[in-house]
Amino acid sequence: MADRLRVAVLGAGPGGYPAAFLAAERGMDVTLIDTRPNPGGVCLYEGCIPSKALLHAASVVTEAREAEAIGLRFGAPTLDLDRLRAWKDGVVRGLTGGLAQIARARKVRFVQGRGRFVDSHTLRVAHDGELTEVQFDAAIMATGSSPSVPPPLRLDSPRVWDASAALALPEVPGTLLVVGGGYIGLEMASVYAALGSRVTVVEATGGLLPGADRDLVEVLARRVAANVGQVHLHMTVQALAETDDGDVHATLAGSTGTEDVRFDRVLIATGRRPNSADLGLEGTRVLVTPRGFVEVNAQRRTAEPSIYAIGDVAGEPMLAHKATHEARVAVEAIAGEPSAWEPPVVPAVIYTDPEVAWCGLTETEARARGVDIEVARFPWSASGRAAAAADREGLTKWIVEAGSGRLLGAGVVGRGAGELIGEATLAVEMGARLEDIRLTVHPHPSRSETLMEAAEAFFGTSPHYLGRRG
Ligand code: NAD
């Protein structure tokens, strides 16, 4: 079958493995390369999936504790750390093993090892002292990203964790300092606080989750203050040092000066950087931006015509579902189709308690750019489903183009917000207007109904909420 297009995919995360499977489905001769034993990448092995398993455990603990308010008292949970870890590892093993089976069924050749480009048509893969050469007509770089640690926080110590170390669940420290109040910091702070750690979150900017709308974040921030621990805004960590008695000494710097505090463990969650270094790109024409992202066009093709790049290494947002969609574009482009990456909307979800989710244009962005918008809001205090489920606070909002009523974006905070944002994403993607949402029959009672109720409230016709457009 010498006429089959040979495609090499470097990196088997949620960008790489869908790319390999799609290419194989189209009859291409595919080699998928990754350092890990099975496909899955950071997302399945040390990111999205294990964090969601641990967040599930955290939500069980919190719900059991809070059930007292509705007349159900459970005893304090007994934590069997080994069993929790084994369950979480089993979830990961099941999913990554499943992907390996799919790869075999689709006749994708999986090569374990670290790949480097030799030239624009050759990759060399090293594993356990063995070298395998892979020739390709087209390659897709899907090498992902790694934690980016500011120089003062680079302390090589088992007491200082990155997300992977925290997700390994080695122990539940008495005190945990979380540096960074973004996606990873807040998700892991929720987990360790529920398991029993006293958590302190330090965030450099003036608010948690920079980039998200403040009315959504305020709801989360109240829960974090009540359930997770102390949050210090406008604060950075200037230095970390190990102490002889097994602690870490952190120098915290804020507007009122510096302070030295001891913690059992420290988690650094200050962002991620693209994995574009040490890949042999100098042997190709691939170009990399000063921040390390591989430069690509709308087809995800790099400056080297035979090499494509997708996922975290190809630019923000660093989200698994964005990588998976880029995989489709790159494979279609390799097949010669005029496919392009131009989605009007990519959703984002932070799986904290409560979840925060948004898609499309945020209110903050719209106001900053001077876009003429109106906002439709519905607080969950007016939702029957939320009340009957003893949900705490929540808010659903639409960002609407003034005049036309076209939906430009949506935001949700509340239990299950990550599920609701799917409908909102579809509505924005399809060019729906707020009126369409208002006229769509939603199940009652449900949290999804808050999307319709926000539209009803905007037009002053909500049966459950007196508020109007905001
Ligand atoms: P992030 O960009 O979400 O948050 C980093 C936070 O650290 C920011 O709030 C930033 O202001 C703060 N910060 C930076 N330097 C600091 C310092 N020296 N001291 C104190 N605070 C500092 O990054 P992350 O949480 O590390 O996550 C990385 C990426 O991984 C995210 O951007 C996201 O794309 C992805 N991710 C997604 C999910 C999800 O989809 N649910 C979950 C985890 C990670």
Boltz pocket constraint, residues with backbone or C-beta under 6 A from the ligand:
constraints:
  - pocket:
      binder: B
      contacts: [[A, 150], [A, 179], [A, 180], [A, 181], [A, 182], [A, 183], [A, 184], [A, 185], [A, 187], [A, 202], [A, 203], [A, 204], [A, 205], [A, 207], [A, 208], [A, 209], [A, 210], [A, 235], [A, 236], [A, 237], [A, 268], [A, 269], [A, 270], [A, 271], [A, 272], [A, 317], [A, 318], [A, 319], [A, 348], [A, 349], [A, 350], [A, 351]]
      max_distance: 6.0
